[in-house]
Each structure stands twice: as C-alpha cells, then as structure tokens.
Amino acid sequence: MAATLRSTNKMYGLCFHAARQAAGLKAPRLLQRRAFTVSVSSQQPFDSSLEKPQFPGASAEFVDQLEFIQPNVISGIPVYRVMDRQGNIINPSQDPQLSKETVLNFYQKMTLLNTMDRILYESQRQGRISFYMTNYGEEGTHVGSAAALDPSDMVFGQYREAGVLMYRGFPLDLFMAQCYANADDLGKGRQMPVHYGCKDLNFVTISSPLATQIPQAAGAAYAIKRENRNRAVVCYFGEGAASEGDAHAGFNFSATLECPLIFFCRNNGYAISTPTNEQYRGDGIAARGPGYGMLSIRVDGNDVFAVYNATKEARRRAVAENQPFLIEAMTYRIGHHSTSDDSSAYRSVDEVNYWDKQDHPISRLRHYMMARGWWSEDDERSWRKQSRKTVMEAFERAEKRLKPNPELLFTDVYEEMTPHLSKQRESMWRHMQQYKEHYPLDLYEK
C-alpha cells in the first residue's frame, strides 16, 4: 500500500513539473505575440472608423450616436398572395398551375370540413358530445399547407388543424369516433373531442396544453435530420400560442440545431378572447423569425394557392438546406373559439360577417373555379347535399357504436400493470358493481 502511494506521488510530481515546464515555455511565446501586436499597431496610424466589433454574440457595425432600435424597423412585413378576393390570379408567374382535379379536391376537402364542423358543433349544443372547436374561415390554411407536404412529413398540430388530417386521408368515421369517444376511436376514448392523432398518417396526437407541440416538433425535426432522411416536420400553432415560452424554446432550438422544420402560425386575430393588439406590440409573428435566424414569410391565409406556394417552397428548402422556416398565415377565426366560448362578448357581428361574406377562403376558391368553368351553381348544390349526407351517415354510425371497454383506462402506460394501478382497477370495478344503476355497462364493449 505504501509503495503504491509513493509511486502515485512520484507520478503526480512528474506531471506537475512537466505542466510547469510547459507553462514556462508557453508564457514567453504569449508575451512575444502580445509584444509583436503592440509594436505593429504602434507603427501605423490608428483609424477607429475601420474597427469592426469582435463580439461573438452578434455581427454588426460600431456607431457613435446613441439611438434605440425602433420596433417598426420596416413598415410592416408584406402579405404574399396569389389570388384576390374574387379569385383572380394577380401575377400569372405565381399561379401554381394545379390541375382541375387537384383544385376540385382542395375545394371538396375545404367544404367537407366546413360541413362536418356545422354538424358536430350542433351535436355538442344538443348535448350529444361534450366539446367541439370549429375551423370556420381557416380552411385555406389547412388544405393549402397539407397539399404542399410529403405524406411522410411529420405533423404537430394544435387543435384547429382538422383539415390537414382530412386532406391526408383521415376518414369521417374516425373523426366522429374520436369526438364520440367510442370503441373505434384510435385514442380509445381517452382524449377530449377534437384531439385527433394518427400514427399511420404521421399526425402526432394533439394535446391541450398550449404550445407544448413547438419544442416537441423541434426535437422530432432534429431526430429526422440525424437520420438523414428526406423528410420535414411541420408545426402548427396560433398567434396566442406564440406568446408561450415554449415557442421561444422551439424557435431557438430549431435554428441553432439547423432542423428541417416549418413553423406554421395561423394568425386568426384572437387568442380565445384576446385580440392581437393586446397579444403583442411587434409586427405579428413573422417579424420574430429574423431574431432567431429563421427565414420568414407572411401569407394571405385565405388564399389557398398562396399558402400552398409558400409551404411547398419552405418544405423544399427546409429539407435541402436543413434549416427552419416560419410561415405566418393571416386569416380570421369566424367561429367561436370553442363551444365553451361566446365571441359576441368581445367582437361585433359586423366584423364576423365581413370575413364570412366578403373574404372567405372557400368562396375565393369557388370564384376561381367558376371563372374557369370547373364549377357551377348546380355542382355546388349537388355537392353540398352529397357532403351533408356523407357526414350525417358517419355521424349516425358513430352515435350507435359502443364505448371502449373500461379496462382500457389502465392500459398503455406501463408494459406490466403496477400494483397501485391494479388496486385502482379493483376499486373501480367494486364501485361500479355497487352502484350499477348509474353505470350502463351494456353500452360499453366487453
């Protein structure tokens, strides 16, 4: 033992001596270098105007006037659009030149979503489901962006992106099953209505807490980048969610880690009842992109072609260049925030009517199709009747289905059920047997 300690002390002494020698060798060199720098600079006249800041945290120039940067550095970020309100193409070079079949699919998905919203909203008002959120007025942001993505791209939604999932092929029966929490629901009845998700369609299940999907999307995009696969991630959120700290974390991580991610902000004017002029003082959400080193664009969210073009280009470059993009789609939430909200308390009927009657994404696309002879009034009446019938049939099927087996309350958390969960399950069954008149178990799958 003593010999080991002596050996260790000797080794430590040698290392210490070597370190001192190295330091002694380096110090004169450092002094020589400093002296050389001073002697050179002393031989030339010093011109402070040629000095460049060397700070590692920013790239800029020195100034000698005290001036604070104004928030309105530019007079508002412009809004990119392709069509005007009457469906006329403004600049032919920006027309995406989509086929008749593709445009008809856009229109039918947008109107089908609108019809589903009306029926499910009324079903909640009748007490048939517990909750609902409509997408009125924002259909163009859903379909335009979804069409520009690859099916393999991963989607993180908030709670007003049902049209994205519908465009990807999510059937009406599963929309209804989720809202009714019946046995067909992919989430097994454990989520509140409109919290959709589908692994097969690369649509991550929606969660209620605001903006949690933003840093999650950054992590997913970083993982995809590490896999070196030709995929991107798109993350949807509203301008209200952009006020959450999670938005800052997601923006900064995605930029510094250089992730193939599209941040898609639906700026619909209201965060529940809070209008944008009370939500932020800067120029919207797109103005924040440069501060994080992200390329940004503001688009007319009621113009499905503008949304399509912007998302398609952002997706192409995000994958090719491994960098995030920020798209701010300017739109308007025509419906109430949810069935728990009464928007007449904080906005006027005239304001809502303007967007519903004068600048709606569905009517804008209908004008475009009619001008080309792709759609007529007869087509409109026939499609509206057919789409309502289709939605109602799915609605009736969902209402008749049994609820999921109560046992599913305790699954999908642990691979093997833990003792405390087993006790809770036994307690639940005892309670339900004791008060069976209050629990119609015949409505649940066995």
PyMOL commands that set and color helices and strands:
alter all, ss='L'
color gray80, all
select helices_A, chain A and resi 2-42+48-50+92-94+100-125+139-148+162-167+172-180+213-227+241-243+245-256+276-279+286-292+304-321+343-345+349-357+361-371+377-400+406-410+419-434+436-438+441-443
alter helices_A, ss='H'
color red, helices_A
select strands_A, chain A and resi 154-156+203-204+233-238+261-267+270-271+274-275+295-300+325-330
alter strands_A, ss='S'
color yellow, strands_A
deselect
rebuild
show_as cartoon
